[in-house]
Amino acid sequence: MSGDSAQHKDLATSIILANAQIEIRFDASNGRITAIRNISQELDLIASVLDSPPWRLELDRSREWIEYFTNFTYTLEETGTLAETGGENRAVTLRWETEFGITLVSRVVIAQDEPSIYFTIAAENRGSYAIDKIEYPFISGVGALGKPPTSSCLVHSQGTGFLFRDPAHTFLAETGRKQGLRYSPYPEGFNGSTMQFMAYYAEQKGGFYFATRDQGHSMKWFNFFKDVDTATLTVSFMHQNPAVVAGMDFVPEYPIEISALFEGNWYEAAERYKRWAIHQNWTAQGKLADRAQRAHWLLEKVGICTFGINAAHDRSAWLDAFHQMADTPIFHILGPNWARTGQDYMNSIPTGALEAWLPAIFSSENLDVIRRNGDYWAPFEFDLLCSHQGSRSEPVMESRMLLPHQKYSFDRYVFPFMCPATSFWHDFHIARDQQIVADHAPDSIYYDISVNNVLMACRSTHHKHQPGGGAEIVDAYAGMFAGTKAATAEAAGRYLPLGAEMITELMIPYFDYYQARAEASPVSSFEGDFWRQWLIEGKVEKIPLFAYVYHEYGPTRMDGWAKLSPEIGDIFYWVASRVTLWGGLFELNYEFSALETLNGKNDDPTEHYFHFDPRSYTIDPHKAAFVGEVARIRTGWANPYLAYGTMMPPPELETPMITLDYFLYNCAQRLPHYEEHGEISVSSVACSAWNYQGEKAAILFVNLQAEAQTVEIPLDRTRYGLKQDQAVSLFQMSEGEARPLGTLQPQQVFTLTLPPRQFVGLEMRPA
């Protein structure tokens, strides 16, 4: 057709946009996407064209989604000259009119020099209804990409990163978690998307990248699931209206991107996202290593952490034993039972009055031994929870967050969350924590059930925000935590780090560390539980996706959920290794079960903030020794990489699998997997690769076998961020030793013998 724009309503043809790398087709009768093709890799996203809607629209308080329209038109464009486009169409505007006075308009553009398609969507509202959400694009009929189909993989940022193998067969056409990621809200760290992308690819071949380029903190969903009716895979983006108000337009102010991938691994997708993400406002503080304001002790001095040790009762003997075990400083996040009127896992929550929290009840024996050993500590708070049962008239109920009736999430969000956009909670949050620091001089404050555990939505019409979700709520949290951080630092007289349960990219500027559990799966609870059986079977794999994108910008991950008993099993070594090798701070956890028996003494469950079954498990000396290994590698020669480094793709190793036993008893006793015994098969070598400031690189290993094994390591310096023409010296690194191995040759394959259950590194330095 000519270069002039024209109106079309040709029911017999497809709308085709293409460049040399990617093509998209729409049904010309209704605007439904019928094909997306990765041209160079000969991969088709859509395997079968189904009678599915091009979009879905939710109106406020409607009982069902609207999926139909009364009229469809489109305007097709050629962008550029004939020589530039080869006569191919590069843009189209699609318009759907509905009987509700709402017209949906999408402009779709094929980039000229990129393998990318960009979509926008807008809802023009001339009716009397309030628009709640738009789901667009809605792509059904997705099939397996590779041959064999089991090579198809989905990478998703849910819970900071999971890899789903063969979702076409793994996901089931039934409502619930086995359906896959039907609804994955963003930004949500526990039960949703921590970043704005996902990818679907065939291993070693290529695939498709899905992302939004939103700088404005909007609430949205990144969905990839098996449809219950068609039993085929579906990809969709869902967009939350920030102002659910009758008669108002809804125009998400960001493009949606679908691009071709060419390598067939998750690193390619992560690197594509990273090139955009590290230039956004949530990384404006720059890299951790370059910041004057940072928690040096957390990043450089601390070897491990503990989580949940009783705060109000004397556990000083255990705190001292852990310090001797690590032989480095430890960071202790003490349990929540320090608040004056109670704070526990049995529904005791303080009110919105300072005297309900303070003076706090910290065991003086605990704090004395922490300070004597040169360790560090933080109180654990249920951050957004506040009881309205007090005797005073604080406006607790008026300041509660009013979540929408339909959550579109696995989580039901049943806690009584407080809204950060209310003056009461904003001011109380700052005043409470400033006073805790002034009275007790902790080294940090940790927030559980916090900003990363709840939807960014509040439907109250009485708070300082529009009834909806997204930027106003995110920014209210940001203001609350920025104010709290400034006030607590003033009270401490120094920089005071803050931590939270889980993380999302939008909260990077406000937190220095976060506690997570998925890298300890299957001997942990919470975010890994959604895919528990699939993780054990190898159908789903936890990957360090968030760290790959953001590690050098922070915050530090705490993970491990570890116990030191012999009974926990040899999985302990795998969990400790991968948490540490992926740049995390390995955690011993005592929330839902007892401390190990020490000198014949047991942890009293009647004093704890959770009612656990009594245990009399001893400390395994081999696991205790490995804790020392972990702490020394974290604070020793590998610290620049593990604290400040940029994660790189590790080498592909041919190593045997190893079967590790486990016993899960550190979880709520009501869970079906409480006291589960099992086995999991993993690679016998844990491995990661890092670059530090572009100056040097290292590959880190742990042999999980009880005997030595030899591995062959392909060493391509450019893979690890070093220049091809740069002379590089190679060193074998282990505790207290750097053994020179000569000059690295181009494309060298290096043979290394790994001792059992020790951290070993190959470091590449400019010669």
C-alpha positions in Angstrom: 0.0 0.0 0.0 1.1 3.6 -0.3 2.8 5.6 2.5 -0.4 7.6 3.2 -2.4 6.6 6.3 -5.8 5.1 5.5 -8.8 3.7 7.3 -9.3 0.0 6.8 -12.0 -2.5 7.7 -11.0 -5.4 5.5 -12.3 -8.6 7.2 -10.4 -10.9 4.7 -6.8 -9.9 5.5 -4.3 -9.8 8.3 -2.6 -6.7 9.6 1.2 -7.4 9.3 4.0 -5.4 10.9 7.6 -6.5 10.4 11.2 -5.7 10.1 14.1 -8.1 9.3 14.1 -9.6 12.8 10.5 -9.8 14.1 7.0 -9.9 12.8 3.5 -9.5 14.3 0.1 -10.3 12.7 -3.3 -9.2 13.8 -6.7 -10.4 12.7 -8.0 -7.5 10.6 -11.6 -8.2 11.8 -11.0 -7.7 15.5 -7.4 -6.7 16.2 -6.6 -10.0 17.9 -2.9 -11.0 17.8 -2.6 -14.1 15.6 1.2 -14.4 15.2 4.5 -13.2 16.6 7.6 -14.5 14.8 11.3 -14.4 15.7 12.4 -14.4 12.1 16.1 -15.1 12.4 15.6 -18.0 14.8 12.5 -19.3 13.0 10.5 -19.4 16.2 6.7 -18.7 16.5 5.2 -17.6 19.8 1.7 -18.6 18.9 1.1 -22.2 18.0 -2.7 -22.1 17.5 -5.0 -19.2 16.7 -7.9 -19.2 19.2 -11.1 -17.3 19.5 -9.8 -15.2 22.4 -10.3 -11.5 23.1 -7.7 -9.0 22.0 -8.0 -7.4 25.5 -10.0 -7.6 28.7 -11.5 -4.6 30.5 -12.6 -4.5 34.2 -15.0 -1.8 35.3 -15.3 -0.9 38.9 -17.4 -3.4 40.9 -18.3 -5.4 37.8 -18.9 -9.1 38.3 -17.0 -10.1 35.2 -14.5 -8.8 32.8 -15.7 -7.3 29.5 -14.2 -9.0 26.5 -16.4 -7.7 23.6 -16.8 -4.6 21.5 -19.3 -3.1 19.1 -16.9 -1.8 16.4 -13.3 -2.2 15.4 -11.2 -0.1 13.0 -7.5 0.4 12.4 -5.2 2.8 10.8 -2.1 1.3 9.1 1.1 3.3 8.6 4.4 2.9 6.8 7.2 4.6 8.8 10.2 5.7 6.9 10.9 5.6 3.2 10.4 2.6 1.0 14.2 1.9 1.0 14.2 2.0 4.8 11.3 -0.3 5.3 11.4 -2.5 2.2 7.7 -1.7 1.9 6.9 -3.3 5.2 4.4 -1.8 7.6 5.9 -0.6 10.8 3.0 0.9 12.8 -0.8 0.5 13.3 -3.4 2.2 15.5 -6.2 -0.1 16.6 -9.5 1.2 17.9 -12.3 -0.8 19.7 -15.6 0.8 20.7 -17.7 -0.6 23.5 -21.3 -0.2 24.5 -20.2 1.3 27.8 -19.0 4.6 26.2 -15.4 3.4 26.4 -13.1 3.2 23.4 -9.8 1.3 23.7 -6.9 2.6 21.5 -3.6 0.9 20.9 -0.7 2.0 18.8 1.7 -0.8 17.8 5.1 0.0 16.4 7.9 -2.2 15.0 11.3 -0.5 15.9 13.4 0.2 12.8 16.8 -1.1 14.1 15.7 -3.3 17.0 14.1 -6.8 17.2 11.2 -5.2 19.1 7.5 -4.5 19.0 6.2 -1.6 21.2 2.5 -1.3 22.3 0.6 1.4 24.0 -2.9 1.2 25.3 -5.4 3.9 26.3 -9.1 3.9 27.3 -11.1 6.9 26.3 -14.0 7.1 28.7 -17.1 9.0 27.6 -19.4 6.9 29.7 -20.5 6.8 33.4 -18.4 3.8 34.4 -15.1 3.8 36.3 -12.3 1.8 34.6 -10.4 -0.4 37.0 -8.0 -2.5 34.9 -7.1 -3.2 31.3 -5.5 -6.6 30.3 -3.5 -6.0 27.1 -2.0 -7.4 25.1 -3.7 -10.7 25.7 -1.9 -13.4 23.7 -3.4 -16.9 23.7 -2.5 -20.1 21.9 1.2 -20.0 22.9 2.9 -23.2 22.3 6.2 -24.9 23.1 9.2 -23.3 21.3 11.9 -25.9 21.1 12.4 -29.4 19.9 12.1 -31.3 22.1 9.4 -29.1 23.7 11.0 -29.7 27.2 13.7 -27.2 26.1 11.2 -24.4 26.4 11.7 -22.2 29.5 9.9 -19.3 31.1 12.0 -16.9 33.2 10.0 -14.7 35.6 10.8 -12.2 38.3 8.2 -13.5 40.8 9.9 -14.0 44.2 13.1 -12.4 42.7 13.5 -15.0 40.0 12.3 -18.5 39.0 12.9 -20.5 35.9 10.0 -22.8 34.8 10.9 -25.7 32.5 8.5 -26.8 29.8 5.5 -24.7 31.0 3.4 -26.1 28.2 3.3 -29.4 30.1 4.3 -28.3 33.6 1.4 -25.8 33.9 -2.1 -27.3 34.2 -5.4 -26.1 33.0 -6.9 -25.7 36.4 -7.5 -22.7 38.6 -4.8 -22.2 41.3 -1.1 -22.3 41.6 -0.6 -25.2 39.2 -2.0 -23.0 36.4 1.2 -21.0 36.5 1.4 -17.2 36.9 -2.2 -16.3 36.1 -1.8 -13.1 38.2 1.6 -11.8 39.2 1.2 -8.3 40.5 4.0 -5.6 40.3 5.6 -4.3 42.4 5.2 -7.1 44.9 8.1 -9.0 46.3 6.5 -12.0 48.1 3.8 -13.1 45.7 4.4 -11.1 42.5 6.8 -9.5 40.1 9.9 -7.8 41.5 10.9 -6.4 38.1 9.1 -5.5 34.9 10.0 -8.3 32.6 9.7 -12.0 31.8 11.0 -14.2 28.9 10.1 -17.4 27.1 12.8 -19.1 25.1 14.1 -22.4 23.7 17.4 -23.3 25.3 20.4 -22.6 23.1 18.2 -21.1 20.4 16.2 -18.0 21.3 12.7 -16.8 22.1 10.7 -13.8 23.2 11.2 -11.0 25.8 8.2 -9.3 27.4 8.6 -6.0 29.4 7.2 -2.7 30.3 9.3 0.5 30.2 7.6 2.3 33.1 9.6 4.9 35.0 6.4 6.1 36.8 5.8 3.3 39.4 2.5 2.1 38.0 0.8 -1.0 39.3 0.5 -3.9 36.7 0.6 -7.6 36.3 3.0 -9.9 34.3 1.0 -13.1 33.6 2.1 -16.3 31.9 -0.3 -19.2 32.5 -2.3 -22.1 31.0 -5.8 -21.1 30.2 -8.4 -23.2 31.9 -10.8 -23.3 28.9 -8.3 -23.8 26.0 -5.5 -25.7 27.8 -3.0 -23.6 26.0 -0.5 -21.0 27.3 -1.4 -17.4 27.5 0.8 -14.3 28.0 -0.8 -11.0 29.2 0.0 -7.7 30.7 -2.6 -6.2 33.1 -2.7 -2.5 34.0 -4.1 -0.9 37.1 -5.9 2.4 36.8 -4.4 4.8 39.4 -7.7 6.6 39.7 -10.8 4.4 39.6 -13.2 7.3 39.1 -16.4 7.3 37.0 -16.0 8.9 33.6 -12.2 9.3 33.7 -9.9 8.1 31.0 -7.1 5.6 31.7 -3.9 6.1 29.8 -0.9 4.0 31.0 2.1 6.2 30.3 4.6 3.5 29.3 5.2 1.3 26.3 4.9 -2.5 26.4 7.7 -4.3 24.7 7.9 -7.7 23.0 11.3 -8.5 21.5 13.2 -11.4 19.9 15.9 -13.2 21.9 18.7 -15.0 20.1 20.8 -17.0 22.7 18.4 -19.2 24.4 19.2 -18.5 28.1 17.9 -16.3 30.8 21.0 -14.2 31.0 20.3 -12.6 27.7 16.8 -11.5 28.9 18.2 -10.2 32.2 21.0 -8.2 30.4 18.5 -6.6 28.0 16.4 -5.5 31.0 19.4 -4.3 32.9 20.5 -2.0 30.2 17.3 -0.1 30.7 16.7 -0.6 34.4 20.0 0.7 35.8 19.2 4.2 34.3 15.9 4.6 36.1 15.2 6.6 39.3 15.5 3.6 41.6 19.2 3.3 40.8 20.0 7.0 40.8 22.1 6.6 44.0 24.6 4.7 41.9 26.6 1.6 42.7 27.1 0.5 46.3 30.9 0.7 46.0 30.7 4.3 44.9 28.4 5.6 47.6 29.6 7.5 50.6 26.5 6.6 52.5 26.5 2.9 52.9 26.6 0.3 55.7 30.3 -0.8 55.5 29.8 -3.2 58.4 27.0 -5.0 56.7 28.7 -5.2 53.3 32.3 -5.9 54.4 32.6 -7.1 58.0 29.6 -9.4 58.6 30.1 -13.1 57.6 26.6 -14.5 58.3 23.4 -13.5 59.9 20.8 -15.0 62.3 17.1 -14.3 62.1 14.4 -14.6 64.8 16.4 -15.4 67.9 14.3 -14.6 71.0 14.7 -10.8 71.8 13.1 -10.7 75.2 14.7 -13.7 76.9 18.3 -14.6 77.5 19.8 -16.5 74.6 23.2 -15.1 75.0 24.9 -18.5 75.1 23.7 -19.3 71.6 24.6 -15.8 70.4 28.1 -16.3 71.7 28.4 -19.9 70.2 27.4 -18.6 66.8 30.0 -15.9 67.0 32.7 -18.4 67.8 31.5 -20.6 65.0 31.7 -17.9 62.3 34.9 -16.3 63.6 33.7 -13.1 62.1 31.1 -10.5 63.1 27.5 -11.6 62.8 24.3 -9.6 62.1 21.5 -10.7 64.4 17.9 -9.8 63.6 16.2 -10.5 66.9 12.7 -11.8 67.1 9.6 -9.5 67.4 8.7 -10.2 71.0 10.4 -7.0 72.4 7.4 -4.6 72.1 6.1 -3.5 75.5 2.5 -4.8 75.0 3.5 -7.8 72.9 4.3 -8.5 69.3 4.1 -12.1 68.2 2.9 -14.7 65.6 -0.3 -15.3 67.7 -2.1 -12.0 66.8 -0.5 -9.8 69.4 0.1 -6.4 67.7 0.8 -3.1 69.5 -1.5 -0.1 69.0 -0.8 3.2 67.4 0.7 4.7 70.6 4.4 4.9 71.4 3.7 3.6 74.9 2.4 0.4 73.4 5.9 -0.2 71.9 8.2 1.4 74.3 10.0 1.0 76.6 11.1 -2.1 74.7 11.9 -5.4 76.5 15.2 -6.5 75.1 17.2 -9.0 77.1 20.2 -7.2 78.5 22.2 -10.4 78.4 21.6 -10.7 74.6 22.6 -7.1 73.9 25.7 -7.3 76.1 27.1 -10.4 74.4 26.4 -8.9 70.9 28.3 -5.8 71.8 31.1 -7.7 73.5 31.7 -9.8 70.5 31.6 -6.9 68.1 28.5 -8.2 66.4 25.5 -6.2 65.1 21.8 -6.3 65.7 18.4 -5.1 64.7 14.9 -5.3 66.1 12.2 -7.1 64.1 9.0 -5.1 63.5 5.7 -6.1 62.0 5.9 -2.9 60.0 2.5 -2.1 58.6 0.4 -3.8 61.4 -1.3 -1.8 64.1 -4.0 -2.8 66.5 -7.1 -0.6 66.9 -7.8 -2.0 70.4 -6.0 0.7 72.3 -7.4 3.0 75.0 -6.6 6.2 73.1 -8.2 7.7 70.1 -5.5 7.3 67.4 -7.2 7.2 64.0 -6.1 3.6 63.3 -9.2 2.4 61.5 -9.4 5.6 59.4 -5.8 5.0 58.4 -6.1 1.4 57.4 -5.4 0.4 53.8 -8.6 -0.5 51.9 -7.5 -3.1 49.4 -9.8 -4.0 46.4 -12.2 -6.8 46.8 -10.6 -8.8 44.0 -6.8 -9.0 44.7 -5.7 -10.9 41.5 -3.0 -12.7 43.4 -2.3 -16.0 45.1 -2.2 -14.1 48.4 -5.4 -12.9 50.1 -3.6 -10.1 52.0 -5.6 -10.7 55.2 -3.4 -8.5 57.5 -4.7 -5.2 58.8 -2.3 -3.1 56.7 -1.8 0.6 57.4 -1.8 3.1 54.5 1.4 5.1 54.2 -0.5 8.0 52.5 -2.2 8.9 55.8 -0.6 11.5 58.0 -1.2 9.4 61.1 0.8 6.4 59.9 3.5 8.3 58.1 4.2 10.4 61.2 3.9 7.5 63.7 6.2 5.3 61.7 8.9 7.9 61.8 8.4 8.8 65.5 8.3 5.2 66.7 11.5 4.1 65.0 13.4 7.2 65.8 12.6 6.6 69.5 13.6 2.9 69.3 17.0 4.0 68.0 17.4 6.7 70.6 16.5 4.4 73.5 18.3 1.2 72.5 21.0 2.0 69.9 20.4 -0.8 67.5 22.6 -1.0 64.4 19.6 -1.3 62.1 15.8 -1.8 62.0 14.2 -4.6 60.1 10.6 -4.5 58.8 8.5 -7.6 58.3 5.1 -7.6 56.6 6.1 -4.4 54.9 5.9 -2.6 51.6 7.1 -5.6 49.6 4.4 -7.9 50.9 1.3 -6.0 49.9 -0.4 -4.7 46.8 0.3 -1.1 45.9 -3.4 -0.4 46.0 -5.8 1.4 48.3 -9.5 2.2 47.5 -10.1 4.6 50.4 -11.7 7.9 49.3 -10.6 9.6 52.5 -6.8 9.2 52.2 -4.3 11.5 50.5 -4.5 9.6 47.2 -6.9 8.7 44.5 -8.9 5.4 45.0 -6.8 3.1 42.8 -3.3 1.8 42.8 0.2 2.5 41.7 2.4 5.5 41.8 0.7 7.5 44.6 0.9 4.5 47.0 4.5 3.6 46.0 5.5 7.3 46.4 3.8 7.4 49.8 5.8 4.4 51.0 9.0 6.0 49.6 8.3 9.2 51.5 7.6 7.3 54.7 10.8 5.2 54.5 13.0 8.1 53.4 11.7 10.1 56.4 12.2 7.2 58.8 15.7 6.6 57.4 16.7 10.3 58.0 15.1 10.4 61.5 16.8 7.1 62.7 20.2 8.2 61.3 19.8 11.5 63.2 19.0 9.6 66.4 21.9 7.2 65.9 24.4 10.0 64.8 25.5 7.9 61.8 24.2 6.1 58.8 21.7 3.5 59.9 20.7 0.8 57.4 17.1 -0.4 57.1 15.9 -3.9 56.0 12.7 -5.4 54.9 11.1 -8.7 54.1 11.5 -9.3 50.4 12.2 -6.6 47.8 11.1 -5.0 44.6 13.1 -2.8 42.3 11.2 0.4 43.3 12.4 0.0 47.0 16.1 -0.3 46.2 16.8 3.3 47.4 15.3 2.8 50.8 16.6 -0.6 52.0 20.1 -1.9 52.6 19.1 -5.5 52.9 16.1 -7.8 52.6 15.2 -11.2 54.0 14.1 -13.9 51.5 13.6 -17.7 51.6 13.3 -19.1 48.1 17.0 -19.9 47.7 16.7 -22.2 50.6 13.9 -24.2 48.9 12.7 -26.9 49.7 13.8 -26.5 53.3 12.1 -23.1 53.7 8.6 -21.6 53.6 6.8 -18.8 51.9 7.7 -17.6 48.3 9.2 -21.0 47.3 6.1 -22.8 48.5 4.0 -21.8 45.5 6.1 -24.2 43.3 7.3 -26.5 46.0 6.8 -29.9 44.4 7.9 -28.6 41.0 11.1 -27.4 42.7 11.8 -30.8 44.2 11.1 -32.5 40.8 13.4 -30.1 38.9 10.6 -28.6 36.8 11.2 -25.2 38.5 14.5 -23.7 39.5 15.3 -20.7 41.7 17.6 -18.4 39.8 19.4 -15.2 41.0 17.5 -13.0 38.6 17.2 -9.9 40.9 20.9 -10.2 41.8 21.9 -10.5 38.2 20.2 -7.2 37.4 20.8 -5.2 40.6 23.4 -6.8 42.8 26.0 -4.0 42.6 23.2 -1.4 43.4 21.9 -3.3 46.4 20.3 -4.2 48.7 22.0 -7.3 50.2 19.9 -10.5 50.2 19.7 -12.6 53.4 18.6 -16.1 52.7 19.2 -19.7 53.9 16.5 -20.5 56.5 19.2 -22.8 57.9 19.4 -25.1 60.9 22.6 -26.6 62.2 21.2 -30.0 63.2 22.4 -33.3 61.6 18.7 -34.0 60.9 18.3 -31.1 58.5 20.3 -33.1 56.0 23.1 -32.5 53.5 21.0 -30.0 51.6 22.5 -27.6 54.1 25.7 -27.4 52.1 23.9 -26.7 48.8 21.8 -24.0 50.3 24.7 -22.3 52.1 26.8 -22.5 49.0 24.3 -21.0 46.5 23.2 -18.2 48.8 26.8 -17.2 49.4 28.0 -17.7 45.8 25.1 -15.6 44.6 26.2 -12.7 46.7 23.8 -13.2 49.6 24.3 -13.2 53.4 23.7 -16.8 54.7 21.1 -16.9 57.4 20.5 -19.2 60.4 16.8 -19.0 61.1 14.9 -19.6 64.4 11.4 -18.3 63.8 9.3 -21.4 63.7 11.5 -23.9 65.6 14.0 -24.1 68.4 17.6 -23.3 68.7 19.8 -26.4 68.7 20.6 -27.9 72.1 23.6 -26.2 73.6 25.5 -27.6 76.6 22.4 -29.7 77.5 20.2 -26.6 77.4 17.1 -26.3 75.2 15.2 -23.3 73.8 12.0 -22.9 75.9 9.0 -22.8 73.5 6.8 -21.2 76.1 9.0 -18.1 75.9 8.9 -17.8 72.1 6.7 -15.7 69.9 5.6 -18.7 67.9 4.4 -22.0 69.5 6.8 -24.6 68.1 7.2 -28.3 69.0 10.1 -28.8 71.4 13.3 -30.0 69.8 16.5 -31.5 71.2 18.7 -31.5 68.1 22.4 -31.0 68.6 24.7 -28.9 66.5 26.4 -30.8 63.7 30.1 -30.0 63.9 30.6 -30.4 60.2 27.8 -27.8 59.5 29.3 -25.6 62.1 32.7 -25.8 60.4 31.0 -24.9 57.0 29.4 -21.8 58.6 33.0 -20.7 59.3 33.9 -21.4 55.6 30.9 -19.2 54.5 31.7 -16.4 56.9 35.4 -16.2 55.9 34.7 -16.3 52.1 32.1 -13.5 52.6 34.5 -11.3 54.5 37.8 -12.5 52.9 39.3 -12.3 49.4 36.0 -12.7 47.6 34.3 -9.9 49.5 34.7 -7.3 46.7 32.8 -9.6 44.4 30.2 -10.9 46.8 29.4 -7.4 48.3 30.0 -5.1 45.3 30.4 -7.2 42.2 28.5 -7.5 39.0 27.1 -11.0 38.4 28.2 -12.7 35.1 27.0 -15.9 33.4 28.9 -18.8 35.0 30.8 -21.3 32.9 28.9 -24.3 31.7 30.3 -27.3 33.6 29.8 -31.0 33.0 29.5 -32.4 36.5 27.6 -35.3 37.9 24.4 -34.8 39.8 24.2 -35.4 43.5 21.2 -36.4 45.6 20.9 -34.5 48.9 18.5 -35.5 51.7 16.5 -33.0 53.8 14.1 -32.7 56.7 11.9 -29.6 57.0 10.8 -28.8 60.5 11.4 -25.0 60.6 7.9 -24.0 59.4 4.4 -23.5 60.7 3.0 -26.8 62.0 -0.2 -26.4 60.1 1.5 -26.6 56.7 1.2 -29.9 54.8 5.0 -30.1 54.4 5.8 -29.7 58.1 8.3 -32.5 59.0 8.6 -33.6 55.4 11.6 -35.9 54.6 12.8 -35.9 51.1 15.6 -35.8 48.5 16.6 -33.4 45.8 19.0 -33.9 42.9 21.3 -31.0 42.0 24.6 -30.4 40.3 27.5 -31.6 42.5 29.3 -28.3 41.9 27.8 -24.9 42.8 29.3 -22.1 40.8 29.0 -18.4 40.1 30.9 -15.7 38.2 31.6 -12.1 39.0 33.2 -9.0 37.7 34.5 -6.3 40.0 34.4 -2.7 38.7 35.6 -3.8 35.3 39.0 -4.4 36.9 39.1 -8.1 37.6 36.8 -11.2 37.5 36.4 -14.4 39.5 34.7 -17.7 39.2 33.7 -19.2 42.5 33.1 -22.9 43.2 31.9 -25.3 45.9 32.2 -29.0 45.4 29.2 -30.4 47.3 30.5 -34.0 47.3 32.2 -35.5 50.3 35.2 -36.3 48.1 37.3 -34.2 45.7 36.4 -34.0 42.0 38.0 -32.5 38.9 36.2 -30.1 36.6 37.0 -28.6 33.2 36.3 -24.8 33.1 36.0 -23.0 29.8 37.6 -19.5 30.3 36.7 -16.8 27.8 37.8 -13.5 29.3 35.1 -11.5 27.5 32.4 -13.6 29.1 33.5 -12.2 32.4 33.7 -8.6 31.4 37.4 -8.4 30.5 38.8 -7.1 27.2 39.8 -9.6 24.5 43.2 -8.0 24.0 44.0 -7.7 27.7 46.8 -9.7 29.2 45.3 -11.6 32.2 47.0 -13.4 35.0 45.1 -16.4 36.5 45.2 -17.3 40.2 43.7 -20.1 42.2 42.1 -18.6 45.3 41.3 -20.4 48.5 41.2 -19.4 52.2 44.4 -17.4 52.9 46.1 -18.4 49.6 46.5 -17.0 46.1 48.4 -19.4 43.9 49.5 -18.1 40.5 48.6 -20.2 37.5 50.2 -18.2 34.7 48.8 -16.1 31.9 45.3 -16.8 30.7 45.2 -18.0 27.1 42.4 -17.1 24.6 39.6 -19.6 24.8 41.5 -21.7 27.4 39.9 -24.7 29.1 41.3 -25.0 32.6 41.3 -28.2 34.7 40.8 -27.7 38.4 40.5 -30.2 41.3 38.0 -29.1 43.9 38.4 -30.3 47.4 35.2 -31.4 49.2 32.9 -28.7 50.6 35.3 -25.8 50.4 35.1 -22.4 48.6 37.6 -22.2 45.7 38.0 -19.5 43.1 39.7 -18.7 39.8 40.6 -15.1 39.7 41.5 -13.2 36.5 43.5 -10.0 37.0 45.1 -7.7 34.5 48.8 -8.8 34.1 
